[in-house]
Amino acid sequence: MFVKKDLRKIPEIFADAADSSEADSSKSISELRLARRPAEFKGSIAPLCQPQYRPSLQTLTSLSLYDCQISNLQNIEFLSEACPVLQEINLGRNPLASIPDELGQMKSLTSLSLDDCEVEGPIPACLYQLQKLQSLRMSNNRITRILTSENDNVGDLWPNMEMLCLDGNMIEDVPEQLDGLAKLKILMLRNNKIKSLPYGVPGRTHSSLKIFQISSNELTVLPSSIVECPSLEKIYANANRISDVPLGLSKMKKLKHCNLSNNMIVELGYEFVERFGRPDVKDGKCTKDSSVEMLLEQNPVVKKLENEATSMDVS
């Protein structure tokens, strides 16, 4: 039984599920969408953690508790035991300052969303116990570090990770161990305080990476290894302090979009111009290769070309 935009109260949902299961076991609960129910949850997940609900929770695979004003996850161990096949949980937009270690017991999770919460410090160590995770979203928190230990091998801890989203946090350093996320398809690090990226992030070990977002940080250069990503299609590195375009960017065969606007790029190499062309002085777009959207607006190189064009018109 799929429960979407359900107007029933939580006790009604489980009572109906129990009645339906008695008549037809195929109608058990697989999905619960309980978003925006602060009045029912009253700050905790206790309303879900009732022993009589356990039989109905056995088949639950997807749970949304988005924007319920839940401030603590006390009793989360009940759900980890009662929901043995739970794959997705959305806890976004709840005032959760900390994540209990017991969340790491949800071994079947493949997708976890903690966007727009109030999580502080490093990524909670318990999340590295979720080895089946394919998607982790923790945007707009107060995350300061990705790893809790420099000895952590992220590739072993998250061998199945495909999307890692850490936009809008307070991260300053990106660990080189991220090169171990071999199945990564999307890496999002926008709007942090990152000043540099280690060689290999991104790099050739990210053979499936398609989207890399690093805009609105404090980078002065992109790692040269970025051009070694064989599947990379979209690069968002606008609003940094980047002064040079990575050598070899023109050789990226899968590239479809590259935003380098609002940086400090002064010169463009011969190979770059040969493939992408020079930026238009009005909008900063390079249009020689129509298969790639190359954006260089608000860079000194565009202003320089504009001044040269103006000088030629005057003469």
Secondary structure by P-SEA (a helix, b strand, c coil): cccccccccaaaaaaaaaaaaaaccccccccccccccccccccccccccccccccccccccbbbbcccccccccaaaaaaaacccccbbbbcccccccccccccccccccbbbbccccccccccccccccccccbbbbccccccccccccccccccccccccbbbbcccccccccccccccccccbbbbcccccccccccccccccccccbbbbccccccccccccccccccccccccccccccccccccccccccbbbbcccccccccccccccccccccccccccccccccccccccaaaaaaaaaaaaaaac
